[in-house]
Amino acid sequence: MSRYNRDENADMLFRAVLSLETVEQCYDFFEDLCTKVELREMSRRFEAARLIREGEKYTTIVEKTGLSTATISRVNGALRDGNGGYSRALDELGVERK
């Protein structure tokens, strides 16, 4: 989230996310917070970020994720010029840059 959109509610949400300790707790929280479609979309975008980092072509990413090329392009832009969120998370998971 861009710094200029920051507010108390977002801060509380992110503190809540940081308090979760297991993948199961994350499933419980995000399934309560998000619709199935929202959660699936977020996971597809993160998968696209991983695939972009691993050097996959857009056509392969479309096939694997079902995302549009426009969405993949936005994810790629965030990887290149965003706040570093995707990169930081992928680094933490040990996803290599290619």
The first five atom37 places (N, CA, C, CB, O) and aatype in JSON, in Angstrom:
{
  "aatype": [12, 15, 1, 18, 2, 1, 3, 6, 2, 0, 3, 12, 10, 13, 1, 0, 19, 10, 15, 10, 6, 16, 19, 6, 5, 4, 18, 3, 13, 13, 6, 3, 10, 4, 16, 11, 19, 6, 10, 1, 6, 12, 15, 1, 1, 13, 6, 0, 0, 1, 10, 9, 1, 6, 7, 6, 11, 18, 16, 16, 9, 19, 6, 11, 16, 7, 10, 15, 16, 0, 16, 9, 15, 1, 19, 2, 7, 0, 10, 1, 3, 7, 2, 7, 7, 18, 15, 1, 0, 10, 3, 6, 10, 7, 19, 6, 1, 11],
  "atom_mask": [
    [1, 1, 1, 1, 1],
    [1, 1, 1, 1, 1],
    [1, 1, 1, 1, 1],
    [1, 1, 1, 1, 1],
    [1, 1, 1, 1, 1],
    [1, 1, 1, 1, 1],
    [1, 1, 1, 1, 1],
    [1, 1, 1, 1, 1],
    [1, 1, 1, 1, 1],
    [1, 1, 1, 1, 1],
    [1, 1, 1, 1, 1],
    [1, 1, 1, 1, 1],
    [1, 1, 1, 1, 1],
    [1, 1, 1, 1, 1],
    [1, 1, 1, 1, 1],
    [1, 1, 1, 1, 1],
    [1, 1, 1, 1, 1],
    [1, 1, 1, 1, 1],
    [1, 1, 1, 1, 1],
    [1, 1, 1, 1, 1],
    [1, 1, 1, 1, 1],
    [1, 1, 1, 1, 1],
    [1, 1, 1, 1, 1],
    [1, 1, 1, 1, 1],
    [1, 1, 1, 1, 1],
    [1, 1, 1, 1, 1],
    [1, 1, 1, 1, 1],
    [1, 1, 1, 1, 1],
    [1, 1, 1, 1, 1],
    [1, 1, 1, 1, 1],
    [1, 1, 1, 1, 1],
    [1, 1, 1, 1, 1],
    [1, 1, 1, 1, 1],
    [1, 1, 1, 1, 1],
    [1, 1, 1, 1, 1],
    [1, 1, 1, 1, 1],
    [1, 1, 1, 1, 1],
    [1, 1, 1, 1, 1],
    [1, 1, 1, 1, 1],
    [1, 1, 1, 1, 1],
    [1, 1, 1, 1, 1],
    [1, 1, 1, 1, 1],
    [1, 1, 1, 1, 1],
    [1, 1, 1, 1, 1],
    [1, 1, 1, 1, 1],
    [1, 1, 1, 1, 1],
    [1, 1, 1, 1, 1],
    [1, 1, 1, 1, 1],
    [1, 1, 1, 1, 1],
    [1, 1, 1, 1, 1],
    [1, 1, 1, 1, 1],
    [1, 1, 1, 1, 1],
    [1, 1, 1, 1, 1],
    [1, 1, 1, 1, 1],
    [1, 1, 1, 0, 1],
    [1, 1, 1, 1, 1],
    [1, 1, 1, 1, 1],
    [1, 1, 1, 1, 1],
    [1, 1, 1, 1, 1],
    [1, 1, 1, 1, 1],
    [1, 1, 1, 1, 1],
    [1, 1, 1, 1, 1],
    [1, 1, 1, 1, 1],
    [1, 1, 1, 1, 1],
    [1, 1, 1, 1, 1],
    [1, 1, 1, 0, 1],
    [1, 1, 1, 1, 1],
    [1, 1, 1, 1, 1],
    [1, 1, 1, 1, 1],
    [1, 1, 1, 1, 1],
    [1, 1, 1, 1, 1],
    [1, 1, 1, 1, 1],
    [1, 1, 1, 1, 1],
    [1, 1, 1, 1, 1],
    [1, 1, 1, 1, 1],
    [1, 1, 1, 1, 1],
    [1, 1, 1, 0, 1],
    [1, 1, 1, 1, 1],
    [1, 1, 1, 1, 1],
    [1, 1, 1, 1, 1],
    [1, 1, 1, 1, 1],
    [1, 1, 1, 0, 1],
    [1, 1, 1, 1, 1],
    [1, 1, 1, 0, 1],
    [1, 1, 1, 0, 1],
    [1, 1, 1, 1, 1],
    [1, 1, 1, 1, 1],
    [1, 1, 1, 1, 1],
    [1, 1, 1, 1, 1],
    [1, 1, 1, 1, 1],
    [1, 1, 1, 1, 1],
    [1, 1, 1, 1, 1],
    [1, 1, 1, 1, 1],
    [1, 1, 1, 0, 1],
    [1, 1, 1, 1, 1],
    [1, 1, 1, 1, 1],
    [1, 1, 1, 1, 1],
    [1, 1, 1, 1, 1]
  ],
  "atom_positions": [
    [[0.85, -1.17, 0.0], [0.0, 0.0, 0.0], [0.89, 1.23, 0.0], [-0.96, 0.0, 1.21], [1.84, 1.31, 0.78]],
    [[0.58, 2.16, -0.85], [1.34, 3.39, -0.9], [1.27, 4.1, 0.43], [0.83, 4.29, -2.02], [0.25, 4.04, 1.12]],
    [[2.33, 4.76, 0.78], [2.39, 5.44, 2.08], [1.27, 6.47, 2.22], [3.74, 6.12, 2.25], [0.79, 6.68, 3.34]],
    [[0.86, 7.11, 1.16], [-0.16, 8.16, 1.26], [-1.55, 7.6, 1.53], [-0.19, 8.98, -0.01], [-2.45, 8.38, 1.87]],
    [[-1.78, 6.29, 1.4], [-3.07, 5.69, 1.7], [-3.14, 5.12, 3.11], [-3.37, 4.61, 0.69], [-4.14, 4.51, 3.49]],
    [[-2.1, 5.31, 3.86], [-2.02, 4.72, 5.18], [-3.03, 5.35, 6.14], [-0.61, 4.87, 5.73], [-3.22, 6.56, 6.14]],
    [[-3.67, 4.51, 6.94], [-4.56, 5.02, 7.98], [-4.62, 4.02, 9.13], [-5.97, 5.28, 7.41], [-4.02, 2.95, 9.06]],
    [[-5.33, 4.39, 10.19], [-5.41, 3.54, 11.39], [-6.0, 2.17, 11.1], [-6.24, 4.23, 12.45], [-5.53, 1.17, 11.64]],
    [[-7.02, 2.12, 10.24], [-7.64, 0.84, 9.93], [-6.69, -0.09, 9.19], [-8.9, 1.06, 9.1], [-6.62, -1.29, 9.5]],
    [[-5.96, 0.44, 8.24], [-4.98, -0.38, 7.51], [-3.88, -0.83, 8.46], [-4.38, 0.41, 6.32], [-3.45, -1.98, 8.41]],
    [[-3.41, 0.07, 9.32], [-2.38, -0.29, 10.29], [-2.85, -1.45, 11.17], [-2.0, 0.92, 11.16], [-2.1, -2.39, 11.43]],
    [[-4.1, -1.39, 11.64], [-4.63, -2.45, 12.49], [-4.74, -3.76, 11.72], [-6.0, -2.05, 13.04], [-4.42, -4.83, 12.25]],
    [[-5.18, -3.69, 10.47], [-5.27, -4.89, 9.64], [-3.9, -5.54, 9.49], [-5.84, -4.55, 8.25], [-3.76, -6.75, 9.66]],
    [[-2.88, -4.74, 9.18], [-1.55, -5.3, 8.98], [-0.95, -5.82, 10.28], [-0.62, -4.25, 8.38], [-0.22, -6.82, 10.26]],
    [[-1.25, -5.18, 11.41], [-0.79, -5.73, 12.69], [-1.46, -7.07, 12.95], [-1.09, -4.75, 13.85], [-0.83, -7.99, 13.48]],
    [[-2.74, -7.18, 12.58], [-3.44, -8.46, 12.75], [-2.79, -9.55, 11.9], [-4.94, -8.31, 12.36], [-2.58, -10.67, 12.38]],
    [[-2.45, -9.22, 10.66], [-1.79, -10.19, 9.78], [-0.45, -10.61, 10.38], [-1.57, -9.6, 8.37], [-0.11, -11.8, 10.39]],
    [[0.3, -9.66, 10.89], [1.6, -9.97, 11.49], [1.48, -10.82, 12.76], [2.34, -8.69, 11.81], [2.44, -11.48, 13.15]],
    [[0.32, -10.81, 13.39], [0.13, -11.6, 14.61], [-0.13, -13.08, 14.32], [-1.02, -11.03, 15.44], [-0.02, -13.91, 15.21]],
    [[-0.48, -13.4, 13.09], [-0.77, -14.79, 12.73], [0.51, -15.61, 12.71], [-1.48, -14.87, 11.34], [1.55, -15.14, 12.25]],
    [[0.43, -16.82, 13.22], [1.65, -17.62, 13.4], [1.74, -18.84, 12.5], [1.74, -18.07, 14.8], [2.84, -19.37, 12.31]],
    [[0.64, -19.29, 11.95], [0.68, -20.5, 11.12], [-0.07, -20.27, 9.81], [0.09, -21.7, 11.88], [-0.86, -19.34, 9.69]],
    [[0.2, -21.13, 8.85], [-0.53, -21.07, 7.58], [-2.01, -21.31, 7.84], [0.03, -22.11, 6.57], [-2.86, -20.67, 7.22]],
    [[-2.33, -22.23, 8.74], [-3.74, -22.5, 9.06], [-4.43, -21.27, 9.62], [-3.84, -23.66, 10.06], [-5.57, -20.98, 9.25]],
    [[-3.76, -20.53, 10.5], [-4.32, -19.29, 11.02], [-4.54, -18.27, 9.9], [-3.39, -18.69, 12.1], [-5.53, -17.54, 9.9]],
    [[-3.62, -18.23, 8.95], [-3.77, -17.33, 7.81], [-4.98, -17.72, 6.97], [-2.5, -17.34, 6.94], [-5.75, -16.86, 6.55]],
    [[-5.16, -19.01, 6.72], [-6.34, -19.46, 5.99], [-7.61, -19.02, 6.71], [-6.33, -21.0, 5.82], [-8.52, -18.46, 6.09]],
    [[-7.67, -19.25, 8.01], [-8.86, -18.88, 8.78], [-9.13, -17.38, 8.67], [-8.68, -19.28, 10.26], [-10.26, -16.97, 8.41]],
    [[-8.1, -16.58, 8.86], [-8.26, -15.12, 8.83], [-8.66, -14.63, 7.44], [-6.96, -14.44, 9.28], [-9.63, -13.88, 7.3]],
    [[-7.92, -15.04, 6.42], [-8.18, -14.53, 5.08], [-9.48, -15.06, 4.49], [-7.03, -14.87, 4.17], [-10.12, -14.38, 3.69]],
    [[-9.89, -16.27, 4.88], [-11.19, -16.77, 4.41], [-12.33, -16.0, 5.07], [-11.32, -18.26, 4.71], [-13.4, -15.86, 4.47]],
    [[-12.12, -15.5, 6.28], [-13.12, -14.64, 6.91], [-13.1, -13.23, 6.3], [-12.88, -14.56, 8.42], [-14.15, -12.61, 6.12]],
    [[-11.93, -12.74, 5.99], [-11.76, -11.37, 5.52], [-12.14, -11.19, 4.05], [-10.34, -10.94, 5.72], [-12.76, -10.19, 3.68]],
    [[-11.78, -12.14, 3.21], [-11.9, -12.0, 1.77], [-12.94, -12.96, 1.2], [-10.55, -12.23, 1.09], [-13.26, -13.99, 1.8]],
    [[-13.44, -12.61, 0.03], [-14.24, -13.58, -0.7], [-13.31, -14.6, -1.32], [-15.11, -12.88, -1.8], [-12.1, -14.38, -1.4]],
    [[-13.86, -15.72, -1.75], [-13.04, -16.74, -2.41], [-12.39, -16.17, -3.66], [-13.89, -17.97, -2.76], [-11.24, -16.49, -3.97]],
    [[-13.11, -15.34, -4.37], [-12.59, -14.74, -5.6], [-11.42, -13.81, -5.28], [-13.7, -13.97, -6.36], [-10.4, -13.83, -5.96]],
    [[-11.57, -12.98, -4.24], [-10.49, -12.06, -3.85], [-9.24, -12.82, -3.44], [-10.95, -11.14, -2.71], [-8.13, -12.47, -3.84]],
    [[-9.42, -13.86, -2.64], [-8.28, -14.65, -2.18], [-7.6, -15.36, -3.34], [-8.73, -15.66, -1.13], [-6.37, -15.41, -3.41]],
    [[-8.4, -15.92, -4.25], [-7.83, -16.59, -5.42], [-7.07, -15.59, -6.29], [-8.95, -17.28, -6.25], [-5.99, -15.91, -6.79]],
    [[-7.61, -14.4, -6.47], [-6.94, -13.37, -7.28], [-5.61, -12.96, -6.66], [-7.85, -12.14, -7.44], [-4.61, -12.83, -7.37]],
    [[-5.59, -12.75, -5.36], [-4.33, -12.38, -4.7], [-3.29, -13.49, -4.83], [-4.58, -12.07, -3.21], [-2.12, -13.22, -5.08]],
    [[-3.71, -14.74, -4.66], [-2.75, -15.84, -4.76], [-2.25, -15.99, -6.2], [-3.39, -17.15, -4.28], [-1.09, -16.33, -6.41]],
    [[-3.11, -15.75, -7.17], [-2.67, -15.8, -8.58], [-1.67, -14.69, -8.88], [-3.88, -15.68, -9.52], [-0.69, -14.92, -9.59]],
    [[-1.9, -13.51, -8.35], [-0.95, -12.4, -8.57], [0.4, -12.71, -7.95], [-1.51, -11.09, -8.0], [1.44, -12.42, -8.54]],
    [[0.37, -13.29, -6.76], [1.65, -13.64, -6.12], [2.36, -14.73, -6.91], [1.42, -14.1, -4.67], [3.58, -14.7, -7.05]],
    [[1.6, -15.69, -7.41], [2.18, -16.73, -8.27], [2.78, -16.1, -9.53], [1.1, -17.78, -8.65], [3.86, -16.5, -9.96]],
    [[2.09, -15.14, -10.11], [2.62, -14.45, -11.29], [3.93, -13.75, -10.95], [1.59, -13.43, -11.83], [4.88, -13.79, -11.73]],
    [[4.0, -13.11, -9.79], [5.25, -12.45, -9.38], [6.38, -13.46, -9.28], [5.06, -11.74, -8.02], [7.5, -13.19, -9.72]],
    [[6.1, -14.63, -8.71], [7.12, -15.68, -8.61], [7.57, -16.13, -9.99], [6.59, -16.89, -7.82], [8.77, -16.27, -10.25]],
    [[6.63, -16.36, -10.88], [6.96, -16.83, -12.22], [7.73, -15.78, -13.01], [5.69, -17.21, -12.97], [8.66, -16.12, -13.75]],
    [[7.36, -14.52, -12.87], [8.1, -13.44, -13.53], [9.54, -13.43, -13.03], [7.43, -12.06, -13.28], [10.48, -13.36, -13.81]],
    [[9.7, -13.51, -11.72], [11.04, -13.52, -11.14], [11.86, -14.69, -11.65], [10.96, -13.56, -9.61], [13.07, -14.57, -11.83]],
    [[11.2, -15.82, -11.87], [11.9, -17.01, -12.35], [12.13, -16.98, -13.85], [11.12, -18.25, -11.97], [12.68, -17.92, -14.41]],
    [[11.71, -15.91, -14.51], [12.01, -15.73, -15.93], [11.01, -16.32, -16.89], [0.0, 0.0, 0.0], [11.31, -16.45, -18.08]],
    [[9.81, -16.69, -16.42], [8.81, -17.26, -17.31], [8.25, -16.19, -18.26], [7.66, -17.89, -16.5], [8.2, -15.01, -17.93]],
    [[7.84, -16.63, -19.43], [7.22, -15.74, -20.42], [5.76, -15.51, -20.04], [7.33, -16.33, -21.85], [5.14, -16.33, -19.36]],
    [[5.22, -14.37, -20.49], [3.83, -14.02, -20.2], [2.87, -15.13, -20.61], [3.46, -12.72, -20.9], [1.93, -15.44, -19.89]],
    [[3.1, -15.74, -21.77], [2.17, -16.78, -22.25], [2.12, -17.95, -21.27], [2.59, -17.27, -23.65], [1.05, -18.51, -21.03]],
    [[3.24, -18.32, -20.73], [3.29, -19.4, -19.74], [2.58, -18.98, -18.46], [4.75, -19.79, -19.43], [1.87, -19.77, -17.85]],
    [[2.78, -17.73, -18.05], [2.15, -17.23, -16.82], [0.63, -17.19, -16.99], [2.68, -15.83, -16.46], [-0.11, -17.53, -16.06]],
    [[0.16, -16.78, -18.17], [-1.28, -16.78, -18.45], [-1.81, -18.19, -18.32], [-1.58, -16.21, -19.87], [-2.84, -18.41, -17.68]],
    [[-1.13, -19.16, -18.91], [-1.57, -20.55, -18.85], [-1.61, -21.08, -17.43], [-0.66, -21.43, -19.7], [-2.56, -21.78, -17.05]],
    [[-0.59, -20.76, -16.64], [-0.49, -21.31, -15.29], [-1.4, -20.62, -14.28], [0.93, -21.21, -14.81], [-1.85, -21.25, -13.33]],
    [[-1.68, -19.32, -14.49], [-2.44, -18.57, -13.48], [-3.86, -18.21, -13.91], [-1.7, -17.31, -13.14], [-4.72, -17.99, -13.06]],
    [[-4.1, -18.14, -15.22], [-5.39, -17.69, -15.7], [-5.56, -16.18, -15.66], [0.0, 0.0, 0.0], [-6.64, -15.67, -15.95]],
    [[-4.5, -15.46, -15.31], [-4.55, -13.99, -15.27], [-4.47, -13.42, -16.67], [-3.42, -13.43, -14.4], [-3.95, -14.06, -17.59]],
    [[-4.98, -12.21, -16.84], [-4.84, -11.52, -18.12], [-3.42, -10.97, -18.24], [-5.88, -10.38, -18.24], [-2.72, -10.8, -17.25]],
    [[-3.02, -10.7, -19.47], [-1.69, -10.11, -19.67], [-1.62, -8.73, -19.04], [-1.36, -10.03, -21.18], [-0.55, -8.3, -18.61]],
    [[-2.74, -8.01, -18.98], [-2.76, -6.68, -18.34], [-2.45, -6.8, -16.85], [-4.13, -6.0, -18.55], [-1.68, -6.0, -16.32]],
    [[-3.03, -7.78, -16.18], [-2.75, -7.99, -14.76], [-1.31, -8.43, -14.56], [-3.71, -9.03, -14.17], [-0.65, -7.97, -13.63]],
    [[-0.84, -9.3, -15.4], [0.56, -9.76, -15.3], [1.5, -8.58, -15.51], [0.86, -10.87, -16.34], [2.52, -8.46, -14.83]],
    [[1.16, -7.71, -16.43], [1.96, -6.51, -16.67], [1.98, -5.61, -15.43], [1.42, -5.74, -17.88], [3.03, -5.05, -15.09]],
    [[0.85, -5.47, -14.75], [0.81, -4.67, -13.51], [1.67, -5.3, -12.43], [-0.65, -4.52, -13.01], [2.38, -4.6, -11.71]],
    [[1.61, -6.62, -12.31], [2.46, -7.31, -11.33], [3.93, -7.09, -11.67], [2.14, -8.83, -11.3], [4.74, -6.83, -10.79]],
    [[4.27, -7.19, -12.94], [5.64, -6.97, -13.38], [6.08, -5.55, -13.05], [5.78, -7.24, -14.88], [7.21, -5.33, -12.6]],
    [[5.21, -4.58, -13.29], [5.53, -3.19, -12.96], [5.77, -3.0, -11.47], [0.0, 0.0, 0.0], [6.67, -2.27, -11.07]],
    [[4.96, -3.67, -10.65], [5.14, -3.59, -9.2], [6.47, -4.22, -8.79], [3.97, -4.27, -8.47], [7.14, -3.73, -7.89]],
    [[6.84, -5.31, -9.44], [8.14, -5.94, -9.16], [9.29, -4.99, -9.5], [8.29, -7.25, -9.95], [10.27, -4.9, -8.76]],
    [[9.16, -4.31, -10.62], [10.22, -3.4, -11.08], [10.24, -2.08, -10.31], [10.05, -3.11, -12.54], [11.29, -1.64, -9.85]],
    [[9.07, -1.46, -10.19], [9.01, -0.06, -9.74], [8.15, 0.16, -8.5], [8.5, 0.79, -10.84], [7.92, 1.31, -8.12]],
    [[7.68, -0.91, -7.88], [6.78, -0.76, -6.73], [7.53, -0.5, -5.44], [0.0, 0.0, 0.0], [8.67, -0.02, -5.44]],
    [[6.89, -0.81, -4.35], [7.45, -0.57, -3.01], [8.35, -1.68, -2.53], [6.34, -0.37, -2.03], [8.89, -1.6, -1.42]],
    [[8.54, -2.73, -3.33], [9.42, -3.82, -2.95], [8.73, -4.93, -2.19], [0.0, 0.0, 0.0], [9.39, -5.85, -1.69]],
    [[7.41, -4.86, -2.08], [6.68, -5.87, -1.31], [6.78, -7.27, -1.89], [0.0, 0.0, 0.0], [7.08, -8.22, -1.18]],
    [[6.52, -7.39, -3.19], [6.66, -8.71, -3.83], [8.08, -9.22, -3.66], [6.29, -8.64, -5.33], [8.29, -10.37, -3.25]],
    [[9.05, -8.38, -3.97], [10.45, -8.82, -3.92], [10.86, -9.27, -2.52], [11.37, -7.69, -4.38], [11.53, -10.29, -2.36]],
    [[10.45, -8.51, -1.52], [10.79, -8.86, -0.15], [10.19, -10.21, 0.23], [10.3, -7.77, 0.83], [10.86, -11.06, 0.81]],
    [[8.92, -10.41, -0.11], [8.26, -11.68, 0.22], [8.89, -12.85, -0.53], [6.76, -11.6, -0.1], [9.11, -13.91, 0.05]],
    [[9.19, -12.65, -1.81], [9.81, -13.72, -2.6], [11.21, -14.03, -2.08], [9.88, -13.33, -4.09], [11.62, -15.19, -2.05]],
    [[11.95, -13.0, -1.67], [13.27, -13.22, -1.07], [13.14, -14.07, 0.19], [13.95, -11.87, -0.73], [13.91, -15.01, 0.39]],
    [[12.17, -13.75, 1.03], [11.95, -14.49, 2.28], [11.63, -15.96, 2.01], [10.81, -13.86, 3.09], [11.98, -16.83, 2.8]],
    [[10.95, -16.22, 0.89], [10.6, -17.59, 0.52], [11.7, -18.29, -0.25], [9.33, -17.6, -0.29], [11.57, -19.47, -0.58]],
    [[12.79, -17.59, -0.54], [13.92, -18.2, -1.22], [13.73, -18.35, -2.72], [0.0, 0.0, 0.0], [14.39, -19.19, -3.34]],
    [[12.86, -17.56, -3.32], [12.65, -17.62, -4.77], [13.77, -16.87, -5.46], [11.26, -17.03, -5.16], [13.96, -15.67, -5.24]],
    [[14.51, -17.58, -6.28], [15.68, -17.03, -6.96], [15.29, -16.09, -8.11], [16.55, -18.15, -7.49], [14.29, -16.3, -8.79]],
    [[16.1, -15.07, -8.3], [15.95, -14.17, -9.44], [16.66, -14.76, -10.65], [16.5, -12.75, -9.12], [17.76, -15.3, -10.52]],
    [[16.04, -14.66, -11.81], [16.69, -15.14, -13.02], [16.77, -14.07, -14.04], [15.98, -16.34, -13.59], [17.29, -14.29, -15.13]]
  ]
}
